[in-house]
């Protein structure tokens, strides 16, 4: 049986520099897109501990759910704000385990990866020029009017480009907690403080490994009906577990549902749920 720890695994997902840039077939590779707009395969780079007997680690599921869109590349011209999301893994016996992921961007230091991205752009531009070069008899009219669609589109296409001598390349990376209960707010704070410690110019009070060890081995699950307070990197973190007589734990802000769907849609969803209609949510 599980010993009642707050978190079972700490996971890192991202770019495997040894395997390089692999197209992510699950995301529906589109070679017409510029290389920076394509998605590439991410890998589980590390996990701690290696395995726990009460919650076997599913590498394929965790890797896919941590980074469902695969690796994303950007340059200094793009927005690179961290993004947080959660997921649930349901096993065949109905048991559940919860995942909380913080995805951020870090600079690519591998020269091989930067060169590979540059090569992809050279190939993409060469193919694009072949496809969009006007016929020979149209070249004079294009040059005389100065308005050739092929040239103008090509310029637009190259606007979102990458030049190894000019641009800084960034790639998405993810840190994740796998937990037996859905303490969303607490896990989000843990991950945000860990990310802050990594990106801060000042080192944290203690080595990062000590905080990860603490959350994995020393912080227990709070008993039913009790709250728990433990130390993060930069401040205390509090979570509360409902008693057996209360509604089950749902640690997500209902406000976001109204912001995303609007009041009318939420009322309609609530009505459909009460009438036991089938509900399908579709999202990009």
C-alpha positions as CSV (number, residue, x, y, z in Angstrom):
1,X,0.0,0.0,0.0
2,X,1.1,3.6,-0.6
3,X,2.8,5.3,2.4
4,X,0.8,8.5,2.0
5,X,3.4,10.8,0.5
6,X,2.4,14.2,-1.0
7,X,4.2,13.4,-4.3
8,X,5.4,10.2,-5.9
9,X,7.6,11.5,-8.7
10,X,9.4,14.6,-9.9
11,X,9.8,14.5,-13.7
12,X,11.8,16.5,-16.3
13,X,10.8,16.4,-20.0
14,X,12.3,18.2,-22.9
15,X,14.9,18.0,-25.7
16,X,17.2,15.0,-25.9
17,X,20.3,16.4,-27.6
18,X,21.6,12.9,-28.4
19,X,18.6,12.0,-30.6
20,X,18.2,15.5,-32.0
21,X,15.2,16.9,-33.8
22,X,12.7,14.1,-34.4
23,X,9.3,15.0,-36.0
24,X,6.4,14.4,-33.6
25,X,4.1,12.2,-35.6
26,X,1.4,12.3,-32.9
27,X,1.0,16.1,-33.3
28,X,0.4,15.8,-37.0
29,X,3.6,16.9,-38.7
30,X,3.1,19.6,-41.3
31,X,6.1,20.2,-43.5
32,X,4.5,23.2,-45.1
33,X,5.0,25.1,-41.8
34,X,8.2,26.9,-41.1
35,X,10.5,24.8,-38.9
36,X,9.9,27.1,-35.9
37,X,6.2,26.3,-36.2
38,X,6.6,22.6,-36.3
39,X,6.5,20.2,-33.4
40,X,9.3,17.8,-32.4
41,X,9.4,14.8,-30.2
42,X,10.0,15.4,-26.5
43,X,11.5,12.8,-24.1
44,X,11.4,12.1,-20.4
45,X,14.9,13.3,-19.5
46,X,14.9,12.3,-15.8
47,X,12.6,11.2,-13.0
48,X,13.1,10.8,-9.3
49,X,12.8,8.3,-7.8
50,X,13.3,5.7,-10.6
51,X,10.2,3.8,-9.6
52,X,7.8,3.3,-6.6
53,X,6.0,0.0,-6.2
54,X,2.5,1.4,-5.4
55,X,2.6,3.7,-8.5
56,X,4.5,2.2,-11.4
57,X,5.9,4.9,-13.7
58,X,4.3,5.0,-17.2
59,X,7.0,6.8,-19.2
60,X,5.0,7.0,-22.5
61,X,1.9,8.4,-20.8
62,X,3.7,10.9,-18.6
63,X,5.9,12.1,-21.5
64,X,2.9,12.6,-23.8
65,X,0.7,14.3,-21.2
66,X,3.5,16.6,-19.9
67,X,4.1,18.0,-23.3
68,X,1.1,17.1,-25.5
69,X,2.2,19.3,-28.3
70,X,5.8,18.0,-28.2
71,X,8.8,20.4,-28.3
72,X,8.3,24.0,-29.3
73,X,11.1,26.2,-30.5
74,X,11.1,30.0,-30.4
75,X,13.5,32.9,-30.8
76,X,14.1,36.0,-28.8
77,X,11.3,37.7,-30.9
78,X,8.6,35.4,-29.5
79,X,6.7,35.4,-26.2
80,X,8.1,32.8,-23.8
81,X,5.9,33.0,-20.7
82,X,5.7,29.8,-18.6
83,X,2.5,27.7,-18.9
84,X,0.9,25.4,-16.3
85,X,-1.5,22.6,-16.9
86,X,-2.7,19.4,-15.1
87,X,-3.6,15.9,-16.3
88,X,-5.0,12.6,-14.9
89,X,-3.8,9.1,-15.7
90,X,-6.6,6.5,-15.1
91,X,-5.5,2.9,-15.0
92,X,-7.4,-0.2,-16.0
93,X,-8.5,-0.9,-12.4
94,X,-10.0,2.6,-12.1
95,X,-7.2,4.0,-9.9
96,X,-6.0,7.5,-10.7
97,X,-2.8,9.4,-10.4
98,X,-2.5,13.2,-11.0
99,X,0.1,15.2,-12.9
100,X,1.0,18.9,-12.7
101,X,3.3,20.4,-15.3
102,X,5.0,23.7,-15.7
103,X,6.4,24.3,-19.2
104,X,8.9,27.0,-19.8
105,X,11.6,27.9,-22.4
106,X,15.4,27.7,-22.0
107,X,18.2,28.7,-24.4
108,X,19.5,25.9,-26.7
109,X,23.2,25.5,-25.9
110,X,23.8,22.6,-28.3
111,X,25.5,23.8,-31.5
112,X,24.3,20.7,-33.2
113,X,20.7,21.5,-32.6
114,X,21.1,25.1,-33.7
115,X,22.8,23.9,-36.9
116,X,20.1,21.3,-37.5
117,X,17.4,24.1,-37.2
118,X,19.4,26.3,-39.6
119,X,19.6,23.4,-42.1
120,X,15.8,22.8,-41.8
121,X,15.3,26.4,-42.7
122,X,17.6,26.2,-45.7
123,X,15.7,23.2,-46.9
124,X,12.3,24.8,-46.3
125,X,13.2,28.0,-48.1
126,X,14.6,26.1,-51.1
127,X,11.5,24.0,-51.4
128,X,9.3,27.0,-50.9
129,X,11.1,28.9,-53.7
130,X,10.7,26.0,-56.1
131,X,6.9,25.7,-55.4
132,X,6.3,29.5,-55.6
133,X,8.6,30.6,-58.5
134,X,6.4,32.0,-61.3
135,X,6.6,30.5,-64.8
136,X,9.3,31.9,-67.1
137,X,6.8,33.9,-69.3
138,X,5.4,35.7,-66.2
139,X,8.8,36.9,-64.8
140,X,8.8,40.0,-67.0
141,X,5.4,41.1,-66.0
142,X,6.2,40.5,-62.3
143,X,9.4,42.5,-62.5
144,X,7.8,45.3,-64.5
145,X,4.9,45.7,-62.0
146,X,7.1,45.0,-59.0
147,X,4.2,43.0,-57.5
148,X,5.0,39.3,-57.8
149,X,2.9,37.2,-55.4
150,X,5.6,34.5,-55.2
151,X,8.1,37.1,-53.9
152,X,5.8,38.8,-51.5
153,X,4.6,35.5,-50.0
154,X,8.2,34.3,-49.8
155,X,9.1,37.4,-47.8
156,X,6.2,36.8,-45.4
157,X,7.2,33.2,-45.0
158,X,10.7,34.1,-44.1
159,X,9.7,36.7,-41.6
160,X,9.3,33.9,-39.0
161,X,12.7,32.5,-39.7
162,X,15.9,31.5,-37.8
163,X,19.4,32.7,-38.5
164,X,22.0,31.0,-36.5
165,X,24.3,34.1,-36.7
166,X,21.6,36.5,-35.6
167,X,19.0,34.8,-33.4
168,X,18.9,33.0,-30.1
169,X,17.1,29.7,-30.2
170,X,14.9,28.6,-27.3
171,X,13.2,25.3,-26.7
172,X,10.3,24.2,-24.3
173,X,11.1,22.2,-21.2
174,X,8.8,20.8,-18.6
175,X,9.0,20.0,-14.8
176,X,6.3,17.9,-13.4
177,X,5.0,16.4,-10.1
178,X,3.1,13.1,-10.1
179,X,0.8,12.9,-7.0
180,X,-1.8,10.6,-5.5
181,X,-4.2,13.5,-4.9
182,X,-5.2,16.6,-6.9
183,X,-3.5,19.4,-4.9
184,X,-3.4,21.7,-7.8
185,X,-2.6,25.0,-6.1
186,X,0.2,23.6,-3.9
187,X,1.8,21.8,-6.8
188,X,1.7,24.9,-9.0
189,X,3.4,26.9,-6.3
190,X,6.1,24.2,-5.8
191,X,6.9,24.1,-9.5
192,X,6.8,27.9,-9.9
193,X,9.2,28.4,-7.0
194,X,11.6,25.7,-8.4
195,X,11.5,27.5,-11.8
196,X,12.1,30.8,-10.2
197,X,15.1,29.3,-8.4
198,X,16.6,28.0,-11.7
199,X,16.2,31.3,-13.5
200,X,17.1,33.6,-10.6
201,X,20.6,35.2,-10.7
202,X,20.9,34.5,-7.0
203,X,21.2,30.8,-5.8
204,X,18.4,29.5,-3.6
205,X,18.9,29.2,0.2
206,X,19.5,25.4,-0.1
207,X,20.5,23.2,-3.1
208,X,17.5,22.5,-5.4
209,X,17.9,18.7,-4.8
210,X,17.1,19.2,-1.1
211,X,13.7,20.8,-1.9
212,X,12.9,18.0,-4.4
213,X,13.9,15.4,-1.9
214,X,11.7,17.1,0.8
215,X,8.6,17.1,-1.4
216,X,9.1,13.5,-2.5
217,X,10.1,11.8,0.8
218,X,9.4,14.1,3.8
219,X,6.1,15.9,3.1
220,X,3.1,13.5,3.9
221,X,-0.4,13.6,2.6
222,X,-2.5,15.6,5.0
223,X,-5.1,13.5,6.9
224,X,-8.7,13.8,5.9
225,X,-10.2,17.1,7.3
226,X,-6.8,18.6,8.0
227,X,-4.5,21.1,6.4
228,X,-0.8,20.9,5.8
229,X,1.9,23.6,5.6
230,X,5.4,22.9,4.3
231,X,8.3,24.9,3.1
232,X,8.9,25.7,-0.6
233,X,12.0,27.3,-2.0
234,X,10.9,30.9,-1.3
235,X,7.9,30.6,1.0
236,X,5.4,28.3,2.8
237,X,3.0,26.2,0.8
238,X,-0.4,25.2,2.2
239,X,-2.9,22.6,1.1
240,X,-6.1,21.3,2.7
241,X,-7.8,17.9,2.4
242,X,-11.6,17.6,2.8
243,X,-13.0,15.4,5.5
244,X,-15.0,12.3,4.6
245,X,-18.3,14.2,5.2
246,X,-17.4,17.0,2.7
247,X,-17.4,17.1,-1.1
248,X,-14.3,15.5,-2.7
249,X,-11.2,17.5,-3.3
250,X,-11.5,19.9,-6.3
251,X,-8.7,22.3,-6.1
252,X,-9.4,24.2,-9.3
253,X,-10.7,27.8,-9.6
254,X,-14.3,27.8,-10.9
255,X,-13.7,31.4,-12.0
256,X,-11.6,30.2,-14.9
257,X,-14.5,28.1,-16.3
258,X,-16.6,31.2,-16.5
259,X,-13.8,33.3,-18.0
260,X,-13.2,30.6,-20.7
261,X,-16.8,29.6,-21.5
262,X,-18.9,32.6,-20.5
263,X,-21.9,32.6,-18.2
264,X,-24.5,31.4,-20.8
265,X,-22.4,28.4,-21.8
266,X,-21.7,27.4,-18.2
267,X,-25.4,27.5,-17.4
268,X,-26.1,25.4,-20.5
269,X,-23.4,22.9,-19.5
270,X,-24.9,22.7,-16.0
271,X,-28.3,22.1,-17.4
272,X,-27.0,19.3,-19.7
273,X,-25.3,17.7,-16.7
274,X,-28.5,17.8,-14.6
275,X,-30.5,16.3,-17.5
276,X,-27.8,13.6,-18.0
277,X,-27.1,14.7,-21.6
278,X,-23.8,13.6,-23.3
279,X,-21.3,16.5,-23.2
280,X,-18.4,16.8,-25.6
281,X,-15.8,19.5,-25.0
282,X,-13.7,20.2,-28.1
283,X,-10.5,22.3,-28.0
284,X,-7.4,23.1,-30.0
